[in-house]
Amino acid sequence: MPQENTSVLHIGWMSRAVAALTRAGADVTCVLAPADLKDARAAHPRLRTVVVPDQTNVEGILSGLARASLDIGGFDAVCSGLEYCLAAAAVLSDLGGLTTSATRRAIAMRDKAVQKALVRAAGVATAECVTVDTLNEVSRRADRFPAVVKPLNGSGAQSTYRLERPESLDAYLDAWTGKGPWLVEEYISGDEFQVDGIVRDGEITLLSVSRYLENLIDIHDGGLVAHIALPPEYDPDLYEKIRLLAHSSLKALQHHDGVFHLEVFRRGDEIVFGECGGRVGGGRTDEVVRRSFGFDLHDEWVRALLGRPSAVTLAPEHTAGVVHGGMNLHAPHGRVLRAPAHDEVLARPGVVHAELRCVPGWTMPDVTAASHLRAGVVVLSGTDDREVEARMRDLADWYAGQVVVAPAGESGGR
């Protein structure tokens, strides 16, 4: 796979994406924010970096490249493994004459209104929705309640709320101060699933379907953020229905080569499209998929980006006799006085991988705001999904109970 002298501009700092590019033999330049420079230098001392105030701002990126005497047209590829940087990377790719439709595809994968219109036109079931310029329009534009209000290009359920009735809008206004516009959409009931995979030449070569323990939107009510990758043989009918939806959706979004991260709902016998991103899923989705199917999504993303053959030649089999899942660790909000150590977490039943943020002196954020706010992330295994779920719930309760935070009103920490 490695091929020397391929010049790649990566927008935003993401260590695993840069590492995958480097493994592929690419000469990487990374555009990043000042706060990321220290971590980037520590992880990749020889990485060429361009520091900009906002790594999602195209004008700022072009200015930074000019300051570094770099020309966008001098790169063989422009990309990003980060959700919020995808559109900027696509615009820069178009400016460099690298791909004629990159910007259109990136917008389709980011803007929820554009995305839903495209898949609906392709015959895929999805929520009815409308955009509003001001939040004051929500109550009169929502056809029925409950309804969902979200930013057009958000992620991780941040600022995404279910409004039970028109009066619920006041709480949303208090929680979100962004500028909009917003998407107001029909609330889809039913179980939510996370779908991750690889698509090459428009054909899905790897498909991983994970069931959420609780729907993501329930995070705002204290819901647990956790998913378990289901072996295909557990529910072949579910896998087939999701494969058909994913194929039609990716075709409508013109996402023919790369990786994808999709959210769907099962409403009775129907599978309903939620959202789709042309990236590796968050948390440690990559680790769950690797342990479940034996392939690295980041490496496959790089292969598609650089036009190299995929390592996945046939639909891979799920690891026999073992089921894996990923979960966010939650803890009380406040300045941390005591928290379990890494070795303690790894010693819990089923834990095979753990990354912890929560250490004494750190300020634990309010995890009900978004799915990326967490004490840490773990990957667990078990003989079946029920055992994994039981281990997840036990671990979540144990961990949260072990964390001690300072009484409300005390400040400090980092």
C-alpha positions in Angstrom: 0.0 0.0 0.0 2.7 2.6 0.8 3.6 4.8 -2.1 6.2 7.6 -1.6 5.9 11.2 -2.5 2.1 11.5 -2.5 1.5 15.0 -1.2 -1.6 15.3 1.1 -3.1 18.4 2.8 -5.1 17.3 5.9 -7.5 19.9 7.3 -7.7 19.8 11.1 -5.9 17.8 13.7 -6.7 14.1 14.0 -3.9 11.9 15.1 -5.3 8.6 13.8 -6.1 10.1 10.4 -2.6 11.6 10.1 -1.1 8.3 11.2 -3.0 6.4 8.6 -1.9 8.8 5.9 1.7 8.4 7.0 1.4 4.6 7.0 0.3 4.9 3.4 3.6 6.7 2.6 2.0 10.1 2.1 3.9 13.3 2.7 1.4 15.1 5.0 0.8 18.8 5.7 -1.7 19.4 8.5 -3.7 22.6 8.9 -4.6 23.0 12.6 -5.6 25.4 15.3 -3.1 26.8 17.8 -4.5 24.7 20.6 -3.7 21.5 18.7 -0.1 22.3 17.8 1.5 20.8 21.0 -0.3 17.5 20.6 0.5 17.3 16.9 4.2 17.9 17.5 4.3 15.3 20.3 2.5 12.7 18.2 4.2 13.4 14.9 7.5 15.4 15.4 8.3 15.7 11.7 4.8 16.6 10.6 4.6 19.8 8.5 1.9 22.1 10.1 0.1 25.2 9.1 -1.6 27.0 12.1 -4.8 29.0 11.5 -7.3 30.6 13.8 -10.2 28.5 12.5 -9.5 25.2 10.7 -13.0 25.2 9.2 -12.6 28.6 7.6 -11.5 28.4 3.9 -10.3 32.0 3.7 -8.2 31.5 6.9 -6.7 28.3 5.5 -5.7 29.8 2.2 -4.1 32.7 4.1 -2.2 30.3 6.3 -1.0 28.4 3.2 0.1 31.6 1.6 2.1 32.5 4.7 3.8 29.2 4.5 4.5 29.7 0.8 2.3 26.6 -0.1 0.0 26.5 -3.1 -3.2 24.5 -2.9 -2.6 23.2 -6.4 0.7 21.6 -5.3 -1.0 18.8 -3.3 -2.1 15.5 -4.8 -5.1 15.4 -2.4 -6.9 17.6 0.1 -8.9 15.8 2.8 -10.0 15.7 6.4 -11.0 13.0 8.9 -12.9 15.5 11.0 -16.6 16.2 10.6 -16.5 20.0 10.9 -13.6 20.3 8.4 -15.0 18.2 5.5 -16.7 21.0 3.7 -13.6 23.2 3.9 -11.4 20.3 2.6 -13.8 19.8 -0.3 -13.8 23.5 -1.3 -10.0 23.6 -1.2 -9.9 20.4 -3.3 -12.1 22.0 -5.9 -10.0 25.2 -5.9 -6.9 23.0 -6.5 -8.6 21.4 -9.5 -8.5 18.0 -7.9 -12.2 17.0 -8.0 -15.0 18.7 -9.8 -17.8 17.6 -7.5 -16.1 17.4 -4.1 -17.8 20.5 -2.7 -21.2 19.3 -3.7 -20.7 15.9 -2.1 -19.3 17.4 1.1 -22.3 19.7 1.5 -24.6 16.8 0.9 -22.9 14.9 3.7 -22.9 17.8 6.1 -26.1 19.8 5.5 -29.0 17.8 7.0 -31.7 19.6 4.9 -29.9 19.0 1.6 -29.1 15.4 2.7 -32.7 14.5 3.5 -34.0 16.1 0.3 -31.6 14.0 -1.8 -32.3 10.7 -0.2 -36.1 11.4 -0.2 -36.0 12.1 -3.9 -34.3 8.7 -4.3 -37.2 7.0 -2.6 -35.5 6.5 0.8 -37.8 6.9 3.9 -36.7 9.8 6.1 -38.2 12.4 8.4 -40.2 15.3 6.9 -38.4 18.5 7.6 -38.3 22.2 7.0 -35.6 24.8 7.6 -36.2 28.0 9.6 -34.1 31.1 9.8 -35.1 32.0 13.4 -36.1 29.8 16.3 -39.2 31.9 16.7 -40.5 30.2 13.5 -40.3 26.7 15.0 -43.7 26.6 16.7 -45.6 27.7 13.6 -43.5 25.6 11.1 -43.7 22.3 12.9 -46.6 20.4 11.5 -46.9 18.1 14.6 -45.4 17.5 18.0 -43.2 16.0 19.2 -40.8 17.5 16.8 -37.0 17.7 16.5 -34.9 20.9 16.2 -31.3 20.8 15.3 -28.5 22.8 13.6 -28.2 22.1 9.8 -24.6 20.9 10.2 -24.3 19.7 13.8 -23.1 16.4 15.1 -23.2 14.3 18.3 -26.7 15.4 19.2 -25.3 18.8 20.2 -28.1 21.4 20.3 -30.5 18.7 18.9 -33.7 18.5 21.0 -37.0 16.8 20.9 -39.8 19.3 21.6 -42.8 17.6 23.1 -45.1 20.6 22.6 -44.8 24.2 21.2 -44.2 25.5 24.7 -41.0 23.4 24.9 -39.3 25.9 22.6 -38.4 28.1 25.5 -36.1 25.5 26.9 -34.4 25.1 23.6 -33.9 28.8 23.3 -32.2 28.8 26.7 -29.9 25.9 25.8 -28.8 27.1 22.3 -27.5 30.5 21.4 -26.2 29.7 17.8 -27.1 31.8 14.8 -29.0 29.2 12.7 -30.6 28.5 10.4 -32.1 25.3 11.9 -33.8 22.2 10.8 -37.3 21.3 12.2 -38.2 17.7 11.5 -40.7 15.0 12.2 -39.8 13.0 15.3 -39.1 9.4 14.3 -39.9 6.9 17.0 -38.4 3.5 17.2 -34.9 1.9 17.9 -31.9 3.7 16.6 -28.9 2.0 14.9 -25.4 3.1 14.1 -24.2 1.9 10.7 -20.5 2.0 9.6 -18.9 0.8 6.5 -16.8 1.0 3.4 -18.1 1.8 -0.1 -16.0 1.3 -3.3 -17.3 2.1 -6.8 -20.7 2.5 -5.3 -20.8 -1.0 -3.8 -20.8 -1.5 0.0 -18.0 -3.9 0.8 -18.2 -3.7 4.6 -21.3 -3.1 6.7 -21.4 -3.0 10.5 -24.7 -2.5 12.2 -24.7 -1.5 15.8 -27.7 -1.1 18.1 -27.7 1.8 20.5 -28.6 0.9 24.0 -30.6 4.2 24.1 -31.4 6.6 21.2 -28.8 9.4 20.9 -31.3 12.2 21.5 -32.0 10.8 24.9 -28.5 11.9 26.0 -30.1 15.2 27.1 -32.1 13.3 29.6 -29.1 11.4 30.9 -29.2 8.6 28.4 -26.2 6.3 28.0 -24.1 6.7 24.8 -23.3 3.1 23.9 -23.5 0.9 20.8 -23.0 -2.8 20.2 -21.9 -4.2 16.8 -24.3 -7.0 15.9 -23.0 -10.0 14.0 -24.9 -10.2 10.6 -26.2 -13.7 11.5 -28.1 -12.2 14.5 -30.6 -10.5 12.3 -30.1 -11.1 8.5 -33.3 -9.3 7.6 -32.2 -6.2 9.5 -28.8 -6.2 7.8 -30.3 -6.6 4.4 -32.8 -3.8 4.9 -30.1 -1.5 6.1 -27.8 -2.5 3.3 -30.4 -1.6 0.7 -31.1 1.8 2.4 -27.4 2.5 2.7 -26.8 1.7 -0.9 -29.6 3.9 -2.2 -28.7 6.8 0.2 -25.0 6.8 -0.7 -25.9 6.7 -4.4 -28.2 9.7 -3.9 -25.4 11.6 -2.0 -22.9 10.6 -4.7 -20.6 9.1 -2.0 -19.2 6.3 -4.2 -15.8 5.7 -2.6 -14.6 5.9 1.0 -16.0 5.2 4.5 -19.4 6.2 5.9 -21.2 6.6 9.2 -25.0 6.4 9.1 -27.8 6.7 11.7 -31.1 4.9 11.0 -34.3 4.0 12.9 -36.4 0.9 12.8 -40.0 1.9 12.9 -42.0 -1.3 12.8 -40.9 -3.2 9.8 -39.5 0.0 8.1 -36.0 1.3 8.2 -35.9 5.1 8.2 -32.8 7.2 7.2 -31.5 9.6 9.9 -28.2 11.2 9.0 -25.1 10.2 7.1 -21.5 11.3 7.2 -18.6 10.5 4.9 -16.2 9.8 7.7 -15.2 7.3 10.4 -17.8 7.3 13.2 -16.9 9.0 16.5 -15.9 7.5 19.9 -13.9 4.4 19.1 -16.1 3.1 16.3 -12.9 2.3 14.5 -11.8 0.0 17.2 -15.1 -1.7 17.5 -15.2 -2.3 13.7 -11.6 -3.5 13.6 -12.2 -6.0 16.4 -15.5 -7.1 14.9 -14.5 -7.4 11.2 -10.7 -7.2 11.1 -10.4 -4.0 9.0 -9.2 -0.5 9.9 -11.6 2.1 8.7 -9.0 4.8 8.7 -6.7 2.7 6.5 -9.6 2.1 4.1 -10.4 5.8 4.1 -6.8 6.5 3.0 -6.9 3.8 0.3 -10.1 5.3 -1.2 -8.7 8.9 -0.9 -5.5 8.0 -2.8 -7.2 5.8 -5.4 -5.6 2.6 -4.2 -7.3 -0.8 -4.0 -9.3 -1.7 -0.9 -8.0 -4.5 1.3 -11.6 -5.6 1.6 -12.3 -7.9 -1.4 -15.4 -9.7 -0.1 -17.9 -9.0 2.6 -15.9 -9.8 5.7 -17.2 -12.2 8.3 -17.8 -11.1 11.9 -15.3 -12.4 14.5 -16.7 -15.7 15.6 -18.0 -16.1 19.2 -17.2 -12.5 20.3 -19.3 -9.3 20.2 -17.8 -5.8 20.8 -19.3 -2.5 21.6 -18.2 1.1 22.4 -19.4 3.3 25.2 -18.9 6.8 26.7 -18.1 6.9 30.4 -20.2 9.5 32.3 -19.4 11.2 35.6 -20.9 14.0 37.6 -20.3 17.6 36.4 -17.6 19.5 38.3 -13.9 19.7 39.2 -12.7 16.1 39.7 -11.1 15.2 43.0 -10.9 11.4 42.5 -11.4 9.1 39.5 -10.6 5.5 38.6 -7.2 4.9 37.1 -6.7 3.4 33.6 -5.7 0.0 35.0 -8.8 -0.1 37.2 -11.1 0.4 34.2 -9.3 -2.2 32.1 -9.7 -4.7 35.0 -13.5 -4.5 34.8 -15.3 -7.4 33.1 -15.2 -7.3 29.3 -13.2 -4.1 28.9 -10.6 -4.5 26.2 -9.7 -0.9 25.4 -10.0 2.3 27.5 -9.2 6.0 27.0 -9.8 8.3 29.9 -10.0 12.1 30.1 -11.3 12.3 33.7 -8.4 12.7 36.1 -8.0 14.7 39.4 -7.9 18.4 38.7 -9.8 18.2 35.4 -13.3 19.8 35.1 -15.8 17.2 34.1 -18.3 18.8 31.6 -22.0 18.3 31.5 -22.3 15.1 29.5 -26.0 15.8 28.7 -25.0 18.5 26.2 -23.5 16.4 23.5 -22.1 12.9 22.8 -18.5 14.1 22.5 -18.5 15.3 26.1 -17.5 12.4 28.3 -15.1 11.1 31.0 -13.7 8.6 28.6 -14.5 6.0 26.1 -14.2 2.2 26.4 -14.6 -0.9 24.2 -16.0 -4.0 25.7 -16.5 -7.6 24.6 -18.7 -10.5 25.4 -20.1 -13.7 24.1 -23.3 -12.0 22.8 -24.8 -8.5 22.7 -26.8 -9.1 25.9 -23.7 -9.9 27.9 -22.0 -6.8 26.4 -25.0 -4.7 27.3 -25.0 -6.0 30.9 -21.3 -5.3 31.2 -21.7 -1.8 29.8 -24.5 -0.9 32.3 -22.5 -2.3 35.2 -19.4 -0.4 34.2 -21.3 2.8 33.7 -22.8 2.6 37.1 -19.6 1.6 38.8 -17.5 4.3 37.1 -19.9 7.2 37.7 -20.1 6.1 41.4 -16.3 6.2 41.8 -15.8 9.7 40.5 -15.8 12.4 43.2 -16.1 16.1 42.2 -15.8 19.2 44.3 -19.0 20.7 45.8 -20.8 23.1 43.6 -19.4 26.6 43.6 -15.7 25.6 44.0 -13.6 26.6 41.0 -10.3 25.5 39.6 -8.9 22.7 37.5 -8.3 22.6 33.8 
